[in-house]
């Protein structure tokens, strides 16, 4: 019996040490550098067409060819006289030039204007929020979108979130980097200095608090 109690005591001690280690880890400072509040230089962002967008194509002096056309899940679109034209990942101007080239087989010197409605954009530019958000989801990026805009869209953080341990995964110059953000200070404390600008393709990870 004494031997059994000793084994139980050792196991209990190990469990307590493990819990203390996790708690101390949770109390530690943010392991990653803070996300920059504002861009170091002018950020040049162009909207790219994505699956689910609707493009309005205006062909000058050719209303029978003009119209609104959806971009399919495979990233292609079909319009009058043109089938299966790749559209996703292109700017509206780029797509307009491609349509002009395709229509030149049927129309002499076509002049095309493309307007996008829907604003879904490609998956690579969407903001993804995972973990302890009230409504984790993928969001369409908008110019000058900030962290507080993201929090409003996902309904804030849960009661179990370790908000000040949240991390943004961001691709910078082809390499993935991690930046720390202070969601507790921003959402619950009203500290506007914790607000930072988001970038297309950012992934916001909100971990769960251990205590």
C-alpha positions as CSV (number, residue, x, y, z in Angstrom):
1,X,0.0,0.0,0.0
2,X,2.9,2.4,0.9
3,X,4.5,1.6,-2.5
4,X,1.3,2.4,-4.3
5,X,0.9,5.7,-2.4
6,X,4.4,6.6,-3.3
7,X,3.7,6.0,-7.0
8,X,0.6,8.1,-6.8
9,X,2.5,10.9,-5.1
10,X,5.2,10.9,-7.8
11,X,2.5,11.0,-10.5
12,X,0.7,13.8,-8.8
13,X,3.9,15.8,-8.4
14,X,4.6,15.3,-12.2
15,X,1.1,16.6,-13.0
16,X,1.5,19.6,-10.8
17,X,4.8,20.5,-12.3
18,X,3.3,20.2,-15.8
19,X,0.4,22.4,-15.0
20,X,2.8,25.0,-13.4
21,X,4.9,24.9,-16.5
22,X,1.9,25.6,-18.7
23,X,0.7,28.4,-16.4
24,X,4.1,30.0,-16.4
25,X,4.2,29.7,-20.2
26,X,0.8,31.4,-20.4
27,X,2.1,34.3,-18.2
28,X,5.2,34.8,-20.3
29,X,5.5,37.8,-22.6
30,X,4.6,37.5,-26.2
31,X,7.2,35.3,-28.0
32,X,7.0,37.1,-31.3
33,X,7.7,40.7,-32.3
34,X,4.7,43.0,-32.3
35,X,2.9,43.6,-35.6
36,X,3.7,47.0,-37.1
37,X,0.9,49.4,-36.4
38,X,1.4,51.2,-39.7
39,X,3.3,50.2,-42.8
40,X,6.9,51.2,-43.0
41,X,6.4,52.3,-46.5
42,X,3.5,53.0,-48.9
43,X,1.7,49.7,-49.4
44,X,0.6,49.2,-53.0
45,X,-2.4,46.9,-53.1
46,X,-4.5,46.1,-56.2
47,X,-7.7,44.3,-56.0
48,X,-7.6,40.9,-57.7
49,X,-10.6,39.1,-59.1
50,X,-11.6,35.9,-57.3
51,X,-14.1,33.0,-57.6
52,X,-17.6,34.2,-56.6
53,X,-17.0,37.7,-58.0
54,X,-19.3,39.1,-60.7
55,X,-17.7,41.1,-63.5
56,X,-19.6,43.6,-65.6
57,X,-18.1,43.8,-69.0
58,X,-18.8,46.8,-71.2
59,X,-17.7,46.5,-74.8
60,X,-17.9,49.9,-76.5
61,X,-20.5,50.0,-79.3
62,X,-21.2,46.3,-78.8
63,X,-24.0,46.1,-76.3
64,X,-25.0,42.6,-77.5
65,X,-21.6,41.3,-76.2
66,X,-21.6,43.3,-73.0
67,X,-23.2,42.1,-69.7
68,X,-22.6,40.8,-66.2
69,X,-20.9,37.4,-65.8
70,X,-20.0,35.4,-62.7
71,X,-16.5,34.0,-62.0
72,X,-16.8,30.3,-61.4
73,X,-15.2,28.3,-58.6
74,X,-12.5,27.2,-61.0
75,X,-11.6,30.9,-61.5
76,X,-12.9,31.1,-65.1
77,X,-15.7,33.0,-66.7
78,X,-17.9,32.6,-69.8
79,X,-19.3,35.6,-71.6
80,X,-20.8,36.3,-75.0
81,X,-18.4,35.0,-77.7
82,X,-15.8,34.0,-75.1
83,X,-15.8,30.7,-73.1
84,X,-13.7,29.6,-70.2
85,X,-11.6,32.7,-69.9
86,X,-9.3,32.7,-66.8
87,X,-10.3,35.6,-64.6
88,X,-9.2,34.9,-61.0
89,X,-6.0,36.5,-59.8
90,X,-6.2,39.3,-62.4
91,X,-6.9,43.0,-61.9
92,X,-10.0,44.3,-63.7
93,X,-7.7,46.1,-66.1
94,X,-5.7,43.0,-66.9
95,X,-8.9,41.1,-67.5
96,X,-10.2,43.8,-69.8
97,X,-7.1,43.5,-72.0
98,X,-7.5,39.7,-72.1
99,X,-11.1,40.1,-73.2
100,X,-10.1,42.6,-75.9
101,X,-7.6,40.0,-77.2
102,X,-10.2,37.2,-77.2
103,X,-12.9,39.4,-78.9
104,X,-10.5,40.6,-81.6
105,X,-11.3,37.4,-83.4
106,X,-14.9,38.6,-83.9
107,X,-14.8,42.4,-83.4
108,X,-12.4,44.9,-85.0
109,X,-10.4,46.8,-82.3
110,X,-12.7,46.1,-79.3
111,X,-12.5,48.5,-76.4
112,X,-13.5,46.8,-73.1
113,X,-14.1,48.1,-69.6
114,X,-14.4,45.7,-66.6
115,X,-16.1,46.6,-63.3
116,X,-16.2,44.1,-60.4
117,X,-19.1,43.7,-58.0
118,X,-19.2,41.3,-55.1
119,X,-15.7,42.0,-53.8
120,X,-14.9,38.5,-52.8
121,X,-11.4,38.4,-54.2
122,X,-9.0,35.4,-54.4
123,X,-8.4,33.1,-51.5
124,X,-4.8,34.1,-51.3
125,X,-5.9,37.7,-50.3
126,X,-8.5,36.7,-47.7
127,X,-8.0,37.3,-44.0
128,X,-8.5,34.1,-42.0
129,X,-9.3,34.1,-38.3
130,X,-9.0,30.8,-36.4
131,X,-9.1,29.8,-32.7
132,X,-11.0,31.6,-29.9
133,X,-12.9,34.1,-32.0
134,X,-16.6,34.4,-31.5
135,X,-17.2,33.6,-35.2
136,X,-14.0,32.2,-36.8
137,X,-14.1,32.8,-40.5
138,X,-12.4,34.0,-43.7
139,X,-12.9,37.7,-44.5
140,X,-12.5,39.6,-47.7
141,X,-9.7,42.0,-47.4
142,X,-10.5,45.7,-47.8
143,X,-7.9,48.5,-48.3
144,X,-6.6,49.9,-45.0
145,X,-8.3,47.1,-43.1
146,X,-7.2,47.1,-39.5
147,X,-7.3,44.5,-36.6
148,X,-10.3,46.2,-35.0
149,X,-12.2,45.9,-38.3
150,X,-11.4,42.1,-38.1
151,X,-12.6,41.9,-34.5
152,X,-15.9,43.6,-35.4
153,X,-16.4,41.2,-38.2
154,X,-15.8,38.1,-36.1
155,X,-17.7,39.3,-33.1
156,X,-14.7,39.7,-30.8
157,X,-13.0,37.0,-28.8
158,X,-14.5,34.3,-26.5
159,X,-14.2,34.2,-22.7
160,X,-11.6,31.5,-23.1
161,X,-9.3,33.4,-25.4
162,X,-5.7,34.3,-24.5
163,X,-6.1,37.5,-26.5
164,X,-2.7,39.0,-25.8
165,X,-1.1,35.8,-27.0
166,X,-2.7,36.0,-30.4
167,X,-0.4,35.8,-33.5
168,X,-0.6,37.0,-37.1
169,X,1.0,34.8,-39.7
170,X,2.1,37.0,-42.6
171,X,4.1,36.4,-45.7
172,X,6.8,39.0,-46.1
173,X,9.1,38.9,-49.2
174,X,8.1,35.3,-49.8
175,X,8.8,34.2,-46.2
176,X,6.3,33.5,-43.5
177,X,6.7,35.6,-40.3
178,X,4.9,35.7,-37.0
179,X,3.8,38.9,-35.2
180,X,2.2,39.2,-31.8
181,X,-0.9,41.3,-31.3
182,X,-2.7,42.3,-28.0
183,X,-6.4,41.5,-28.5
184,X,-7.3,41.6,-24.9
185,X,-6.0,45.2,-24.6
186,X,-7.7,46.2,-27.8
187,X,-11.1,44.5,-27.4
188,X,-11.5,44.4,-23.6
189,X,-9.3,47.3,-22.5
190,X,-10.1,49.7,-25.3
191,X,-6.4,50.3,-25.9
192,X,-6.4,51.8,-29.5
193,X,-2.6,51.6,-29.6
194,X,-3.0,47.8,-29.9
195,X,-4.7,48.3,-33.2
196,X,-2.6,47.3,-36.3
197,X,-3.1,47.3,-40.0
198,X,-3.9,43.9,-41.7
199,X,-2.5,42.7,-44.9
200,X,-4.0,40.5,-47.6
201,X,-3.5,36.8,-46.8
202,X,-3.0,37.4,-43.0
203,X,-3.9,34.5,-40.7
204,X,-4.9,35.6,-37.2
205,X,-4.6,32.8,-34.6
206,X,-6.2,33.3,-31.2
207,X,-5.1,30.7,-28.7
208,X,-7.1,29.4,-25.7
209,X,-6.2,30.5,-22.2
210,X,-5.1,27.8,-19.8
211,X,-6.5,29.6,-16.7
